[in-house]
Structure formats: structure tokens, C-alpha cells
Amino acid sequence: MTPEEIMTNEFIDEEAKEEIVKDLDKQIVYLENESLSRAFPDAVRTDPQNRLCIDYQSVVTMLVEALKEQQREIEELRETFEKVKNNK
């Protein structure tokens, strides 16, 4: 929703409208289609009007897999650290 839609929405509590609008900027994440398509071509689709569109489900899946890999690396480093620490 845009700030204008929020402020004119009769179903949103008047006192809450300003807070909601203020929080909008905090919740928006921008990804550039072109740079994303170079890094993760599977996460970008072309719509019928030949525009690039981000497949956010693919992005989330890739991020989850990257986090899993990062966690594995952290655990390996911890194990190595503990071995070195115990050998001293």
C-alpha cells in the first residue's frame, strides 16, 4: 500500500495511520533486477511485456541455502579452533 492509500483507508484506525506510514520505509527492500540477474539468473524472470521481474521465492531459497553453507563453515571453524585450543 502507498502512504496515500493508508491515510485514506477508512478501515485503519486514525491513530495508527501515521505509525504505519512511518514504518513503511523500514519494511521495503529493493533489489535491482539487472544486478540480481547477473548474480542469480534463476531468480529473475521476464514477464509477457518483456520486463525483468524478481522471483522472490527463488531468492529466499538461495538465501536459506547460503545461510546453511555459512553455518557449516562456522561449525568447521569452531571445531578447528577447539582442536588448536586444546593442543596448547
ZIQUIMO-V547171 format. One record per residue. N is the residue number from 1. RES is the residue in three letters. BURIAL is 1 if it has 9 or more other ideal C-beta (glycine too) atoms within 8 Angstrom, else 0. Layout:
N,RES,BURIAL
N,RES,BURIAL
//
This chain:
1,MET,0
2,THR,0
3,PRO,0
4,GLU,0
5,GLU,0
6,ILE,1
7,MET,0
8,THR,0
9,ASN,1
10,GLU,0
11,PHE,0
12,ILE,1
13,ASP,0
14,GLU,0
15,GLU,0
16,ALA,0
17,LYS,1
18,GLU,0
19,GLU,0
20,ILE,1
21,VAL,1
22,LYS,0
23,ASP,0
24,LEU,1
25,ASP,0
26,LYS,0
27,GLN,0
28,ILE,0
29,VAL,0
30,TYR,0
31,LEU,0
32,GLU,0
33,ASN,1
34,GLU,0
35,SER,0
36,LEU,1
37,SER,1
38,ARG,0
39,ALA,0
40,PHE,1
41,PRO,0
42,ASP,0
43,ALA,1
44,VAL,1
45,ARG,0
46,THR,0
47,ASP,0
48,PRO,0
49,GLN,0
50,ASN,0
51,ARG,0
52,LEU,1
53,CYS,1
54,ILE,1
55,ASP,1
56,TYR,0
57,GLN,0
58,SER,1
59,VAL,1
60,VAL,0
61,THR,0
62,MET,1
63,LEU,0
64,VAL,0
65,GLU,0
66,ALA,0
67,LEU,0
68,LYS,0
69,GLU,0
70,GLN,0
71,GLN,0
72,ARG,0
73,GLU,0
74,ILE,0
75,GLU,0
76,GLU,0
77,LEU,0
78,ARG,0
79,GLU,0
80,THR,0
81,PHE,0
82,GLU,0
83,LYS,0
84,VAL,0
85,LYS,0
86,ASN,0
87,ASN,0
88,LYS,0
//
